[in-house]
Amino acid sequence: MDIDDPKFTTVSGAKIGDTETRIKSLYPGQIKVTPHEYVSGGHYLTLIPRDKTDQNYRVIFETDGM
């Protein structure tokens, strides 16, 4: 699923326009950062859930590096 409207949020409140710092603060210790394939200086922030029932799922936030 691809979300491009900031009116939609995650259960924790993450939304389009949030900074990398905010995403990391919403999910402490659960974010894996990797370089963005197409945006110079950008990143993929991959949420890896701690809850065993959600371990097979991921949420990927794309950033411009901010």
C-alpha positions in Angstrom: 0.0 0.0 0.0 1.4 3.4 -0.9 0.1 6.4 1.1 0.6 9.9 -0.3 -1.9 11.9 1.7 -0.8 13.4 5.1 -4.3 13.0 6.6 -3.6 9.3 7.0 -1.4 8.3 10.0 -0.1 5.2 11.5 -1.5 4.1 14.9 1.5 5.8 16.5 0.8 9.0 14.6 3.5 8.9 11.8 2.5 10.8 8.7 3.8 12.3 5.5 6.0 15.3 6.3 7.4 13.9 9.5 11.2 14.1 9.9 13.5 11.1 10.3 14.0 12.1 13.9 10.2 12.0 14.6 9.8 8.6 12.9 12.7 7.2 15.0 11.2 8.7 18.2 7.8 7.1 17.5 9.4 3.7 17.0 12.6 3.6 19.2 14.9 0.7 18.4 12.6 -0.6 15.6 13.8 1.4 12.6 16.4 0.2 10.1 17.9 3.0 8.0 19.1 2.3 4.5 20.1 4.6 1.6 17.2 5.7 -0.8 17.7 4.2 -4.2 16.5 7.3 -6.1 16.8 10.3 -3.8 20.3 11.6 -3.2 20.8 11.9 0.6 17.4 10.3 1.2 16.7 7.1 3.2 14.3 4.3 3.7 13.3 3.9 7.3 12.0 0.4 7.7 9.9 -0.3 10.8 10.6 -3.8 12.1 7.9 -4.5 14.7 8.8 -6.0 18.1 5.4 -7.7 18.6 5.7 -11.4 17.6 2.3 -11.3 15.9 3.5 -8.5 13.6 7.1 -9.8 13.0 6.3 -10.7 9.3 5.2 -7.2 8.4 7.1 -4.0 7.6 6.3 -0.3 7.1 8.7 1.6 5.0 9.0 5.4 5.3 10.8 7.2 2.4 12.7 10.4 3.3 14.7 13.1 1.7 17.3 12.8 4.5 15.8 15.3 6.8 
